[in-house]
Amino acid sequence: MTAGVREQPRDAGRPRPVAHLGPAGWLTALVLLAGVGYRLWLLAHATPPTNSDEATMGLAALHIARGEDFPVWFYGQQYMGTLEAYLAAPVFALAGGPSLVGLRLPTLALYAVFLLLAWRLTLRLTGDRWFGLLVVALLALGSDRIVKNQLIAGGGYPEMNAAGVALAVLAVDLATGRPGRRPARWATWGFLAGLMLWVDPLVLPYVVATGAVLVGFRRRELWGAAGALLGAAAVLGAAPLLLHSLLNGRNPLHAVLAASGANATAGWADRLHGGLLLGPSLGMGFCDPGRCAAWQLWWALALPLLLALAAVSAWRALRSPTPTDSAGAAESAGASGSTGAAESAGASGSAGAAESGVSARVAAAVRLALVLAAVATVGAYTVSSSAGLTPVESSRYLSCLLISLPALLWPVWTVARDGLRQMAAGRREVSSTVARPVAVARPVAVARPVAVVLLVATVGTAAHATWRAAQTAPATRAAEARHTELVGTLRQLGVRHVRAGYWTCNRLIFASGERAVCAVVDDSLRPGFDRYPAYRREVDEAAAPAWVAPAGSPLADVLDERQRAGDLDLVTIDGWRIYLPR
């Protein structure tokens, strides 16, 4: 065994037969397929709606597929790696051209990987298949904000959760001392950590937290070949970032801070409201599209309590010297309030982790790491100006909180599960109530129904948000059909060069496969922000570019005045206005 490998369970090196799935396993498989199927249905309805930022990633994928360009960063900025473009480029090459479905197929695959790994992580940490079913069911649901994060290829979000869960699974296996393919596991952990540093730094709290678990349990092993392999793989994963920074002398951290609103100002009241109230409910999938009703904000109030309870539970299990001591703690768990729930969860987690072949202390440490990473994520978002300036749209910065879901809900699940088991067995705890003081027994009796209500409310609120998101699919599909008609009309009119708003230009270019080229203008017809300057140069050199604007937009109002003055001819289609120079 490699030096420094310790705390290995007795049966860790023994191959175990594949366990029978059982009811929980089969239901989990069905729920997993339902989650992927739901998102596949959304893709067929062009939902969630695309935009010019996603089209920018699609254009980068098109350039890669054609061998014309190999961008390191999202066009027009010096941060956020283009991994999604490199994943979509082979799809475009095989399909013979770009499409929205082709761009999103890799993100759908990343979601499926995330769901599988989240289930595996839950079983590693708890050994409870029914709890694994609950976690998969919650992650299979998808509110408007959730499916936008998971399916839109706008940079970073679809791959962060899959990578974050993979880092946690690898940390469990490596810290436990799981034999077999250890060099590959060390290299994979390092590569993913470096890759995420290039793709999007939002997942860094999870990189640091799971890395701390490895240092805490495998520091001697890391001093040797494992550490060198991890470091080399991390450099390889972050190679695009490192090479670009060295060649251009630019620090991507500065660009990230500027994009997060570090140069803007927002009041602390707005930051706290957006970061602690709106953000968690929106970012974790409990709100309607584009808004959060007052009753849906209950999750933001419950989250701090869940974080505290999960942290106490994991810390107590981590401090337990042996699984035997943890089992003993289970018998006396539930003495009072949340502390009893934490002890019960810690003991159950220790026993479940041991059954899954994972060291109980490692499982507790990873659960604690996931909780601390969630706290760091919420804290970093709350102090940023984005939480105060654009709280609804910026709630996407909290998408990584889904990685911590198994750790957050485990203490609540253990309390609810024990209560339901006793009810099913017909036991009323009369004898135990007599043996204990009434003041001790009463909090236990209250905690169990509260835990059940909390879990039911969590699933119910997420399901309602999913239903509301699904209701938007027909309207989104109709809007996409109107945009397809716009592209076809421009082709029929022989229009190649266009001026339009930011949210029109790159979407139009991508949808036309670069048959139409667009330069951005603002509502006053002045030049706007072009992420790919070559398009503007081509339009500026054109003799008489056309203009395109959504019907009823401020840009359309300005162009209507020019049309009435006789400078432009107007072609109208449903939802769009095309202005041709005379």
VEXDREN-2710 file (C-alpha; in Angstrom, 1 decimal):
% VEXDREN-2710
k/r/px/py/pz
1/MET/0.0/0.0/0.0
2/THR/1.2/3.5/-0.7
3/ALA/2.7/5.3/2.2
4/GLY/0.2/7.2/4.2
5/VAL/-2.8/5.1/3.3
6/ARG/-4.7/4.4/6.5
7/GLU/-8.2/4.1/8.0
8/GLN/-9.1/1.6/5.3
9/PRO/-12.2/-0.5/6.0
10/ARG/-11.6/-4.2/6.4
11/ASP/-13.6/-5.1/3.3
12/ALA/-12.4/-2.2/1.1
13/GLY/-10.0/-4.3/-0.8
14/ARG/-12.4/-7.2/-1.3
15/PRO/-14.6/-7.1/-4.5
16/ARG/-18.2/-7.0/-3.5
17/PRO/-21.0/-8.5/-5.6
18/VAL/-23.3/-6.2/-7.3
19/ALA/-26.2/-5.6/-4.9
20/HIS/-29.7/-6.2/-5.9
21/LEU/-31.3/-2.9/-6.8
22/GLY/-34.4/-3.5/-4.8
23/PRO/-37.4/-1.1/-4.8
24/ALA/-35.3/1.9/-4.0
25/GLY/-32.8/1.2/-6.7
26/TRP/-35.5/0.6/-9.4
27/LEU/-37.3/3.8/-8.4
28/THR/-34.1/5.7/-8.5
29/ALA/-33.4/4.5/-12.0
30/LEU/-36.9/5.5/-13.1
31/VAL/-36.6/9.0/-11.5
32/LEU/-33.2/9.5/-13.1
33/LEU/-34.7/8.7/-16.5
34/ALA/-37.6/11.0/-15.8
35/GLY/-35.2/13.8/-15.0
36/VAL/-33.3/13.4/-18.2
37/GLY/-36.5/12.8/-20.2
38/TYR/-38.0/16.1/-18.8
39/ARG/-35.0/18.0/-20.0
40/LEU/-35.0/16.3/-23.3
41/TRP/-38.7/17.3/-23.7
42/LEU/-37.6/20.9/-22.9
43/LEU/-34.9/20.7/-25.6
44/ALA/-37.5/19.6/-28.1
45/HIS/-39.6/22.7/-27.2
46/ALA/-36.5/25.0/-27.5
47/THR/-36.8/25.6/-23.7
48/PRO/-35.4/27.4/-21.8
49/PRO/-35.3/30.2/-24.3
50/THR/-31.9/30.9/-25.9
51/ASN/-30.2/34.2/-26.1
52/SER/-27.2/36.0/-27.7
53/ASP/-24.8/34.9/-25.0
54/GLU/-25.6/31.2/-25.6
55/ALA/-25.3/31.9/-29.4
56/THR/-21.9/33.4/-28.7
57/MET/-20.8/30.0/-27.3
58/GLY/-22.4/28.3/-30.3
59/LEU/-20.4/30.6/-32.7
60/ALA/-17.2/29.6/-30.8
61/ALA/-18.1/25.9/-31.3
62/LEU/-18.8/26.6/-35.0
63/HIS/-15.4/28.2/-35.4
64/ILE/-13.7/25.3/-33.6
65/ALA/-15.6/22.8/-35.8
66/ARG/-14.4/24.6/-38.9
67/GLY/-10.8/25.0/-37.6
68/GLU/-11.1/28.7/-37.9
69/ASP/-10.5/29.7/-34.3
70/PHE/-9.7/28.0/-31.0
71/PRO/-10.8/30.5/-28.3
72/VAL/-9.6/30.2/-24.7
73/TRP/-12.2/32.6/-23.2
74/PHE/-15.8/33.4/-24.0
75/TYR/-15.7/35.9/-26.9
76/GLY/-15.5/39.5/-25.7
77/GLN/-14.1/38.9/-22.2
78/GLN/-11.0/37.6/-20.5
79/TYR/-12.6/35.0/-18.2
80/MET/-14.9/32.0/-18.4
81/GLY/-13.4/29.2/-20.4
82/THR/-15.0/27.8/-23.5
83/LEU/-15.3/24.1/-22.5
84/GLU/-18.9/24.0/-23.7
85/ALA/-17.8/25.1/-27.2
86/TYR/-15.2/22.4/-27.4
87/LEU/-17.8/19.8/-26.4
88/ALA/-20.3/21.0/-28.9
89/ALA/-17.8/21.3/-31.8
90/PRO/-17.8/17.6/-32.6
91/VAL/-21.6/17.5/-32.5
92/PHE/-21.7/20.4/-35.1
93/ALA/-19.1/18.6/-37.3
94/LEU/-21.0/15.3/-37.3
95/ALA/-24.4/17.1/-37.8
96/GLY/-23.0/19.1/-40.7
97/GLY/-23.8/22.5/-39.1
98/PRO/-24.8/24.4/-36.0
99/SER/-28.2/24.0/-34.2
100/LEU/-29.6/24.8/-30.8
101/VAL/-30.2/21.1/-30.0
102/GLY/-26.6/20.2/-31.0
103/LEU/-25.3/23.0/-28.8
104/ARG/-27.3/21.7/-25.8
105/LEU/-26.8/17.9/-26.2
106/PRO/-23.4/18.1/-24.3
107/THR/-25.0/20.1/-21.5
108/LEU/-27.8/17.5/-21.2
109/ALA/-25.1/14.8/-21.0
110/LEU/-23.4/16.8/-18.2
111/TYR/-26.6/16.9/-16.3
112/ALA/-27.0/13.1/-16.6
113/VAL/-23.5/12.7/-15.3
114/PHE/-24.2/15.1/-12.4
115/LEU/-27.4/13.1/-11.4
116/LEU/-25.5/9.8/-11.5
117/LEU/-22.6/11.1/-9.5
118/ALA/-24.9/12.8/-6.9
119/TRP/-26.6/9.5/-6.3
120/ARG/-23.3/7.8/-6.0
121/LEU/-22.0/10.4/-3.6
122/THR/-25.2/10.1/-1.5
123/LEU/-24.7/6.4/-1.1
124/ARG/-21.0/6.8/-0.3
125/LEU/-21.8/9.3/2.5
126/THR/-24.9/7.7/4.0
127/GLY/-25.4/4.1/2.6
128/ASP/-29.1/4.8/2.6
129/ARG/-30.7/4.0/-0.8
130/TRP/-34.1/5.6/0.0
131/PHE/-32.3/8.8/0.9
132/GLY/-30.5/8.5/-2.4
133/LEU/-33.9/8.2/-4.1
134/LEU/-35.0/11.5/-2.4
135/VAL/-31.8/13.3/-3.5
136/VAL/-32.2/12.1/-7.1
137/ALA/-35.9/13.0/-7.1
138/LEU/-35.1/16.6/-6.0
139/LEU/-32.3/17.0/-8.6
140/ALA/-34.6/15.5/-11.3
141/LEU/-37.0/18.3/-10.8
142/GLY/-36.1/21.6/-12.5
143/SER/-37.5/25.1/-12.1
144/ASP/-36.9/27.8/-14.7
145/ARG/-33.7/28.9/-13.0
146/ILE/-32.4/25.4/-12.6
147/VAL/-32.9/24.2/-16.2
148/LYS/-31.4/27.4/-17.4
149/ASN/-28.3/26.7/-15.4
150/GLN/-28.2/23.1/-16.5
151/LEU/-29.1/23.3/-20.2
152/ILE/-28.1/26.8/-21.6
153/ALA/-24.6/26.6/-23.0
154/GLY/-23.8/30.1/-21.8
155/GLY/-20.5/29.3/-20.0
156/GLY/-19.6/27.4/-16.9
157/TYR/-22.9/26.4/-15.2
158/PRO/-23.7/23.1/-16.8
159/GLU/-20.3/21.6/-16.1
160/MET/-19.7/23.0/-12.6
161/ASN/-22.1/20.8/-10.7
162/ALA/-20.9/17.6/-12.5
163/ALA/-17.3/18.5/-11.7
164/GLY/-18.0/19.5/-8.1
165/VAL/-19.8/16.2/-7.3
166/ALA/-17.0/14.2/-9.1
167/LEU/-14.5/16.0/-6.9
168/ALA/-16.4/15.0/-3.8
169/VAL/-16.8/11.3/-4.9
170/LEU/-13.1/11.1/-5.6
171/ALA/-12.2/12.7/-2.3
172/VAL/-14.3/10.1/-0.5
173/ASP/-12.6/7.3/-2.3
174/LEU/-9.1/8.7/-1.9
175/ALA/-9.4/9.7/1.7
176/THR/-10.9/6.3/2.7
177/GLY/-7.9/4.6/1.1
178/ARG/-9.9/2.8/-1.5
179/PRO/-7.5/0.6/-3.4
180/GLY/-7.2/0.2/-7.2
181/ARG/-6.6/2.9/-9.7
182/ARG/-5.4/5.4/-7.1
183/PRO/-3.0/7.2/-9.4
184/ALA/-5.8/7.7/-11.9
185/ARG/-8.1/9.0/-9.1
186/TRP/-5.4/11.5/-7.9
187/ALA/-4.8/12.6/-11.5
188/THR/-8.6/13.0/-12.2
189/TRP/-9.1/15.0/-9.1
190/GLY/-6.2/17.3/-10.0
191/PHE/-7.3/17.7/-13.6
192/LEU/-10.9/18.5/-12.7
193/ALA/-9.7/21.1/-10.1
194/GLY/-7.5/22.8/-12.7
195/LEU/-10.1/22.6/-15.4
196/MET/-12.7/24.3/-13.2
197/LEU/-10.2/27.1/-12.4
198/TRP/-10.2/27.8/-16.2
199/VAL/-13.9/27.3/-16.8
200/ASP/-15.5/29.2/-13.9
201/PRO/-14.2/30.0/-10.4
202/LEU/-17.6/29.8/-8.8
203/VAL/-16.9/26.1/-8.0
204/LEU/-13.7/26.9/-6.2
205/PRO/-15.2/26.6/-2.7
206/TYR/-15.9/23.0/-3.4
207/VAL/-12.4/22.5/-4.9
208/VAL/-10.9/23.9/-1.7
209/ALA/-13.2/22.1/0.7
210/THR/-12.7/18.6/-0.8
211/GLY/-9.0/19.3/-1.2
212/ALA/-8.9/20.1/2.5
213/VAL/-10.4/16.6/3.2
214/LEU/-7.6/15.0/1.1
215/VAL/-4.9/17.0/3.0
216/GLY/-6.5/16.1/6.3
217/PHE/-6.6/12.4/5.7
218/ARG/-3.8/11.8/3.1
219/ARG/-1.2/14.4/3.8
220/ARG/1.6/11.8/4.0
221/GLU/0.5/10.3/0.6
222/LEU/0.4/13.8/-0.9
223/TRP/4.0/14.4/0.0
224/GLY/5.0/11.6/-2.4
225/ALA/4.1/10.7/-6.0
226/ALA/0.4/11.2/-5.4
227/GLY/0.9/14.9/-4.7
228/ALA/3.2/15.3/-7.8
229/LEU/0.7/13.6/-10.0
230/LEU/-2.2/15.7/-8.7
231/GLY/-0.2/18.9/-9.2
232/ALA/0.8/18.0/-12.7
233/ALA/-2.8/17.1/-13.6
234/ALA/-4.1/20.4/-12.1
235/VAL/-1.6/22.3/-14.3
236/LEU/-2.8/20.4/-17.3
237/GLY/-6.4/21.2/-16.6
238/ALA/-5.7/24.8/-16.1
239/ALA/-3.3/25.0/-19.0
240/PRO/-5.5/27.2/-21.2
241/LEU/-5.7/29.8/-18.4
242/LEU/-2.1/29.6/-17.5
243/LEU/-0.8/29.8/-21.1
244/HIS/-3.0/32.7/-22.0
245/SER/-2.1/34.6/-18.9
246/LEU/1.7/34.1/-19.5
247/LEU/1.5/35.0/-23.2
248/ASN/-0.7/38.1/-22.7
249/GLY/0.3/39.3/-19.2
250/ARG/-3.3/39.4/-18.1
251/ASN/-4.8/38.3/-14.8
252/PRO/-8.2/36.7/-15.3
253/LEU/-9.1/37.3/-11.6
254/HIS/-9.4/41.0/-12.3
255/ALA/-11.9/40.3/-15.0
256/VAL/-13.9/38.0/-12.8
257/LEU/-14.0/40.6/-10.0
258/ALA/-15.2/43.3/-12.5
259/ALA/-17.9/41.0/-13.8
260/SER/-19.1/40.1/-10.3
261/GLY/-19.9/43.8/-9.6
262/ALA/-16.7/44.6/-7.6
263/ASN/-16.5/47.9/-9.4
264/ALA/-20.2/48.7/-8.9
265/THR/-22.0/49.8/-5.8
266/ALA/-25.0/48.3/-4.1
267/GLY/-26.5/49.0/-0.7
268/TRP/-26.0/46.4/2.0
269/ALA/-29.8/46.1/2.5
270/ASP/-30.1/45.2/-1.2
271/ARG/-27.2/42.7/-1.0
272/LEU/-28.6/41.0/2.0
273/HIS/-32.1/40.8/0.5
274/GLY/-30.7/39.4/-2.8
275/GLY/-28.1/37.1/-1.3
276/LEU/-29.8/35.7/1.7
277/LEU/-33.5/35.8/0.8
278/LEU/-34.1/35.8/-2.9
279/GLY/-30.8/34.0/-3.9
280/PRO/-31.1/30.6/-2.2
281/SER/-34.8/30.1/-3.1
282/LEU/-34.2/31.1/-6.8
283/GLY/-30.8/29.5/-7.2
284/MET/-31.9/26.1/-5.7
285/GLY/-35.0/25.7/-7.7
286/PHE/-38.0/26.8/-5.5
287/CYS/-39.3/29.8/-7.5
288/ASP/-41.5/30.5/-10.5
289/PRO/-39.9/31.8/-13.8
290/GLY/-38.4/35.2/-13.2
291/ARG/-39.9/35.8/-9.8
292/CYS/-40.3/34.4/-6.3
293/ALA/-43.7/34.5/-4.6
294/ALA/-43.6/35.3/-0.9
295/TRP/-44.6/31.7/0.1
296/GLN/-41.7/30.3/-1.9
297/LEU/-39.1/32.2/0.2
298/TRP/-39.5/29.8/3.1
299/TRP/-36.5/27.9/1.9
300/ALA/-34.3/30.9/2.4
301/LEU/-35.4/30.9/6.1
302/ALA/-34.9/27.2/6.5
303/LEU/-31.4/27.1/4.8
304/PRO/-29.4/28.6/7.7
305/LEU/-31.0/26.1/10.1
306/LEU/-30.2/23.2/7.7
307/LEU/-26.6/24.4/7.3
308/ALA/-26.2/24.7/11.1
309/LEU/-27.8/21.3/11.8
310/ALA/-25.8/19.6/9.0
311/ALA/-22.5/21.1/10.3
312/VAL/-23.2/20.0/13.9
313/SER/-24.2/16.5/12.7
314/ALA/-21.0/16.1/10.6
315/TRP/-18.8/17.6/13.2
316/ARG/-20.1/15.2/15.9
317/ALA/-19.6/12.2/13.6
318/LEU/-16.1/13.4/12.7
319/ARG/-15.2/13.7/16.4
320/SER/-16.4/10.2/17.2
321/PRO/-13.3/8.1/17.5
322/THR/-14.8/4.9/16.2
323/PRO/-18.0/3.7/14.5
324/THR/-18.8/1.8/17.6
325/ASP/-18.9/5.0/19.6
326/SER/-21.1/6.5/17.0
327/ALA/-23.5/3.6/17.2
328/GLY/-23.6/4.1/21.0
329/ALA/-24.4/7.7/20.4
330/ALA/-27.3/6.7/18.2
331/GLU/-29.0/5.0/21.2
332/SER/-29.0/8.2/23.2
333/ALA/-29.6/10.5/20.3
334/GLY/-32.6/12.8/20.3
335/ALA/-32.2/14.0/23.9
336/SER/-33.3/17.5/23.0
337/GLY/-34.0/19.7/20.0
338/SER/-31.6/20.1/17.1
339/THR/-28.7/18.7/19.0
340/GLY/-30.5/15.4/19.3
341/ALA/-31.2/15.4/15.6
342/ALA/-27.5/16.2/14.9
343/GLU/-26.4/13.3/17.0
344/SER/-28.9/10.9/15.4
345/ALA/-27.8/12.0/11.9
346/GLY/-24.1/11.6/12.8
347/ALA/-24.6/8.1/14.2
348/SER/-26.8/7.1/11.2
349/GLY/-24.3/8.6/8.8
350/SER/-21.5/6.7/10.5
351/ALA/-23.3/3.4/10.3
352/GLY/-24.5/3.9/6.7
353/ALA/-21.0/5.0/5.5
354/ALA/-19.5/1.9/7.1
355/GLU/-22.0/-0.3/5.3
356/SER/-21.0/1.3/2.0
357/GLY/-17.3/0.6/2.6
358/VAL/-16.4/4.2/3.4
359/SER/-14.7/5.3/6.6
360/ALA/-17.3/7.0/8.9
361/ARG/-14.9/9.8/9.7
362/VAL/-14.2/10.4/6.0
363/ALA/-17.9/10.5/5.2
364/ALA/-18.4/13.0/8.1
365/ALA/-15.5/15.1/6.9
366/VAL/-16.8/15.3/3.3
367/ARG/-20.3/16.2/4.6
368/LEU/-18.8/19.0/6.7
369/ALA/-16.8/20.1/3.6
370/LEU/-19.9/20.3/1.5
371/VAL/-21.6/22.4/4.2
372/LEU/-18.7/24.8/4.5
373/ALA/-18.5/25.1/0.8
374/ALA/-22.2/26.1/0.7
375/VAL/-21.7/28.7/3.4
376/ALA/-18.7/30.1/1.5
377/THR/-20.7/30.2/-1.8
378/VAL/-23.7/32.0/-0.2
379/GLY/-21.3/34.4/1.7
380/ALA/-19.3/35.3/-1.4
381/TYR/-22.4/35.9/-3.4
382/THR/-24.0/38.1/-0.7
383/VAL/-21.1/40.4/-0.4
384/SER/-20.9/40.9/-4.1
385/SER/-22.8/43.8/-5.7
386/SER/-24.5/41.4/-8.1
387/ALA/-26.7/40.2/-5.3
388/GLY/-28.0/43.7/-4.8
389/LEU/-28.1/45.0/-8.4
390/THR/-29.5/42.0/-10.3
391/PRO/-30.7/39.5/-7.7
392/VAL/-33.0/37.5/-10.0
393/GLU/-30.6/36.9/-12.8
394/SER/-27.5/36.7/-10.6
395/SER/-29.1/33.9/-8.5
396/ARG/-27.4/31.6/-11.1
397/TYR/-24.2/32.2/-9.1
398/LEU/-25.6/29.9/-6.4
399/SER/-26.1/26.9/-8.7
400/CYS/-23.3/25.0/-7.0
401/LEU/-25.4/24.7/-3.8
402/LEU/-27.1/21.7/-5.3
403/ILE/-23.8/19.8/-4.8
404/SER/-24.4/20.2/-1.0
405/LEU/-27.9/18.8/-1.1
406/PRO/-27.1/15.3/0.4
407/ALA/-25.3/16.9/3.3
408/LEU/-28.0/19.5/3.9
409/LEU/-30.9/17.1/4.1
410/TRP/-29.3/14.1/5.7
411/PRO/-30.0/15.2/9.4
412/VAL/-33.6/16.0/8.6
413/TRP/-34.0/12.7/6.7
414/THR/-32.7/10.6/9.6
415/VAL/-35.1/12.2/12.1
416/ALA/-38.1/11.8/9.7
417/ARG/-37.1/8.3/8.8
418/ASP/-36.8/7.1/12.4
419/GLY/-40.2/8.6/13.2
420/LEU/-41.9/7.0/10.1
421/ARG/-40.3/3.6/10.9
422/GLN/-41.8/3.7/14.4
423/MET/-45.2/4.7/13.1
424/ALA/-45.1/1.8/10.6
425/ALA/-44.2/-0.6/13.4
426/GLY/-47.0/0.7/15.5
427/ARG/-44.8/1.9/18.3
428/ARG/-45.8/4.9/20.3
429/GLU/-42.7/5.4/22.4
430/VAL/-44.8/5.1/25.5
431/SER/-42.2/3.1/27.4
432/SER/-39.4/5.5/26.5
433/THR/-41.5/8.5/27.4
434/VAL/-42.0/7.0/30.9
435/ALA/-38.3/6.3/31.3
436/ARG/-37.4/9.9/30.3
437/PRO/-38.4/13.2/31.8
438/VAL/-41.3/14.8/29.9
439/ALA/-39.2/17.8/29.0
440/VAL/-36.8/15.5/27.2
441/ALA/-39.3/13.4/25.3
442/ARG/-41.4/16.3/24.1
443/PRO/-38.8/17.9/21.8
444/VAL/-38.3/14.5/20.1
445/ALA/-42.0/14.1/19.5
446/VAL/-42.1/17.6/17.9
447/ALA/-38.9/17.2/15.8
448/ARG/-40.0/14.1/13.9
449/PRO/-43.2/15.6/12.3
450/VAL/-41.4/18.9/11.7
451/ALA/-38.8/16.9/9.8
452/VAL/-41.4/15.1/7.7
453/VAL/-43.2/18.4/6.9
454/LEU/-39.9/20.0/5.9
455/LEU/-39.1/17.2/3.5
456/VAL/-42.6/17.2/2.0
457/ALA/-42.5/21.0/1.7
458/THR/-39.1/20.8/-0.1
459/VAL/-40.3/18.3/-2.6
460/GLY/-43.7/20.0/-3.1
461/THR/-42.2/23.5/-3.6
462/ALA/-39.6/22.2/-6.1
463/ALA/-42.3/20.2/-7.9
464/HIS/-44.6/23.3/-8.2
465/ALA/-41.7/25.4/-9.6
466/THR/-41.0/22.6/-12.1
467/TRP/-44.6/22.6/-13.2
468/ARG/-44.5/26.4/-13.7
469/ALA/-41.4/26.1/-15.7
470/ALA/-42.9/23.4/-18.0
471/GLN/-45.9/25.7/-18.6
472/THR/-43.6/28.2/-20.4
473/ALA/-42.5/25.6/-23.0
474/PRO/-45.3/26.2/-25.6
475/ALA/-44.7/30.0/-25.6
476/THR/-41.0/29.6/-25.9
477/ARG/-41.4/27.2/-28.8
478/ALA/-43.6/29.6/-30.5
479/ALA/-41.1/32.4/-30.0
480/GLU/-38.3/30.2/-31.5
481/ALA/-40.6/29.5/-34.5
482/ARG/-41.0/33.3/-35.0
483/HIS/-37.2/33.7/-34.9
484/THR/-36.8/30.9/-37.4
485/GLU/-39.2/32.8/-39.7
486/LEU/-37.1/35.9/-39.3
487/VAL/-33.9/34.1/-40.4
488/GLY/-35.8/32.6/-43.4
489/THR/-37.2/36.0/-44.4
490/LEU/-33.8/37.6/-44.3
491/ARG/-32.5/34.8/-46.5
492/GLN/-35.4/35.3/-49.0
493/LEU/-34.8/39.1/-49.1
494/GLY/-31.1/38.4/-49.8
495/VAL/-30.0/40.3/-46.7
496/ARG/-26.6/39.3/-45.4
497/HIS/-25.5/42.4/-43.4
498/VAL/-27.6/43.6/-40.5
499/ARG/-27.5/46.1/-37.6
500/ALA/-29.5/45.1/-34.5
501/GLY/-29.5/45.2/-30.6
502/TYR/-27.2/43.1/-28.5
503/TRP/-29.8/40.4/-27.7
504/THR/-30.6/40.0/-31.4
505/CYS/-27.2/40.0/-33.2
506/ASN/-25.3/36.9/-32.2
507/ARG/-28.5/34.9/-31.9
508/LEU/-29.3/35.8/-35.5
509/ILE/-25.8/35.0/-36.7
510/PHE/-25.8/31.6/-35.0
511/ALA/-29.3/30.7/-36.2
512/SER/-28.3/31.5/-39.8
513/GLY/-25.0/29.6/-39.6
514/GLU/-23.2/32.9/-40.3
515/ARG/-25.1/33.4/-43.5
516/ALA/-26.2/36.7/-41.9
517/VAL/-23.7/38.9/-40.1
518/CYS/-24.8/41.5/-37.6
519/ALA/-23.2/44.5/-35.8
520/VAL/-24.6/45.7/-32.5
521/VAL/-26.3/49.1/-32.0
522/ASP/-28.0/50.6/-28.9
523/ASP/-31.4/52.1/-28.9
524/SER/-30.0/55.4/-30.2
525/LEU/-28.5/53.6/-33.2
526/ARG/-24.9/54.1/-31.9
527/PRO/-22.4/51.3/-32.0
528/GLY/-22.8/48.8/-29.2
529/PHE/-20.8/45.9/-27.7
530/ASP/-19.7/43.4/-30.3
531/ARG/-18.2/40.2/-28.8
532/TYR/-16.7/39.2/-32.1
533/PRO/-15.3/42.4/-33.7
534/ALA/-14.9/40.7/-37.1
535/TYR/-18.6/40.9/-37.6
536/ARG/-18.7/44.6/-37.1
537/ARG/-15.9/45.2/-39.5
538/GLU/-17.7/43.2/-42.2
539/VAL/-21.0/45.1/-41.6
540/ASP/-19.2/48.5/-41.6
541/GLU/-17.8/47.6/-45.0
542/ALA/-21.1/46.7/-46.5
543/ALA/-22.9/49.1/-48.8
544/ALA/-26.3/49.2/-47.3
545/PRO/-26.9/47.0/-44.2
546/ALA/-30.5/46.3/-43.1
547/TRP/-31.9/46.9/-39.6
548/VAL/-33.7/44.3/-37.4
549/ALA/-35.6/45.0/-34.2
550/PRO/-38.2/43.1/-32.0
551/ALA/-41.7/44.6/-32.5
552/GLY/-42.5/47.1/-29.8
553/SER/-38.9/47.6/-28.7
554/PRO/-37.3/51.0/-28.1
555/LEU/-35.1/50.3/-31.1
556/ALA/-38.1/49.6/-33.3
557/ASP/-39.7/53.0/-32.3
558/VAL/-36.5/54.9/-33.4
559/LEU/-36.4/53.0/-36.7
560/ASP/-40.1/53.5/-37.3
561/GLU/-39.4/57.3/-37.2
562/ARG/-36.8/56.9/-39.9
563/GLN/-39.2/54.7/-41.9
564/ARG/-41.9/57.3/-41.7
565/ALA/-39.3/59.9/-42.9
566/GLY/-38.8/57.9/-46.0
567/ASP/-35.3/56.6/-45.3
568/LEU/-36.3/52.9/-44.8
569/ASP/-38.7/50.4/-46.2
570/LEU/-40.4/48.2/-43.7
571/VAL/-41.0/44.4/-43.8
572/THR/-43.0/43.0/-40.9
573/ILE/-43.3/39.4/-39.7
574/ASP/-44.8/38.2/-36.4
575/GLY/-42.8/39.6/-33.6
576/TRP/-40.1/41.2/-35.7
577/ARG/-39.6/44.3/-37.9
578/ILE/-37.0/44.4/-40.8
579/TYR/-35.9/47.8/-42.1
580/LEU/-34.4/47.9/-45.6
581/PRO/-32.5/50.9/-46.8
582/ARG/-34.0/52.6/-49.9
END
